[in-house]
Amino acid sequence: MKFEDAADECGIVAILRGVKPSEVLDIGNALHAAGIRVVEVPLNSPDPFVSIAALADHFKGRMVVGAGTVLDVASVDNLKAAGGEISVSPDCNGQVIARAVELGMVPLPGVFTPTEAFTAVRAGATHLKLFPAEAASPATVKAWKAVLPKHVKVYAVGGVTPSNMKSWADAGCAGFGIGSNIYKPGASPDDVAKAAAEFVAAWNGLKGR
């Protein structure tokens, strides 16, 4: 399963910030059962590459796994070694983007201005993470989509809920990164399953899905 295929099936990227290796497969199973097909483990989580490797092995071909908060090239290399397929960052670092592309992974750099968006595209990114989205608006995405290359997709990360997802999608967002509204440290698999199901239902309700 490639990232593009997984995101087309369900455009919700579950962000498991703070997840521990001891719980990550139970959380992953809950997410998969709810319909989530893309998961990222931020690198400021406990032993993140252990969790990424476990998820990548267990869900191979069924779910796309990657890292968040990828800030340097060495982390991209470690991510590839762990079996990760997407490299998500809060910032726009051309070297990080280019290395991910070189290694056959999909970079999702964080951008907040048109300048950063086009810098990311020139570095090889075709998927952009609008972050923090709650400090912008759907109108931001609509304006960007008018000038970005047609093949570039924008994902809103931060402040997206089942109730406001449609406004972002109508503006042109291809998907959404969801963190604490799906998982926060201490959440049980049942908690995660319930929250994820609400987001997946909202996604499926977009544009007659």
C-alpha angles and dihedrals in degrees: 000000000000122000093249092053093046092048092049090053092048122356094202115111109197111216111206100193110178096012116151125222089239092063104027098096093049089050090045092051090051091051094047092049089052091054102262113144104176126057132176128193111205113229092235088069122100111283092341098181090054089055093045092051091049093050094044092052097042096045100035108154092005105067135018114236130193147140134271129207091038104170107163143032094251089060090052089054092049090048092054091049090053092054098258120157104187129050112202123188137181090220141043109255113166094203092052091048094048093048092051090051091046090054093049096254129127114247120209105188121191114247134173105172135047088247091057091044093055092042088057093047092050089052090056106270119141096174121058130196113215101211131213090013094179088067090055130042142228086266087065091058093046091054093047093049089057092063107025120093109273094243094057114099127205125213122195114222123183129040098017115143134175089258098053099034094096094059090054093046092048088054091056109272113152095200148337140246111220122191126160093011087068105024135014127163110283095027115135123229088252091054090050093047092053095047093045092050090057092053093045090050090052090048092050089051093059116106093347097302 
